[in-house]
Amino acid sequence: MDPQAKRITGSDNYVPTFGLRASIARGFKVHGVLAVDAGLDVPKEATRKMCAAIRPRLMSSMRDAILNYASLSYTVGEKPDVDILAARLQKAVDAVLGKGEARVALASVIV
């Protein structure tokens, strides 16, 4: 477990997913990087164990959601829409773990 996660919450249900990054590109030019630190609230112990076992798949799905947002929905120069980003991340997590198994909690969104 990442020691930085305890700075966000002391809950045993919290599974950190730090280090989610995506380039913000338009055409052939990169305009920056979207950095998202998030975590999952996973109430069931069995699901938390599954999260640990399939962590690479879970992280890949979340990175794809962030890359999709940064490439298609984010407007360069504006602040990111955290509601849309959280909804896309939740959809990605639900696709891997199953609907209602975990809830996405955004810790930070930085451009």
Protein Blocks (a to p, Z undefined) as FASTA:
>chain_A
ZZklmmmpmcfkbccdehiacdddehjbcfbdcddddddddfblklmmmmmmmmmmmmmm
mmmmmmmmmmmmpcghiacdfklmmmmmmmmmmmmnoghkaccddfbdcZZ
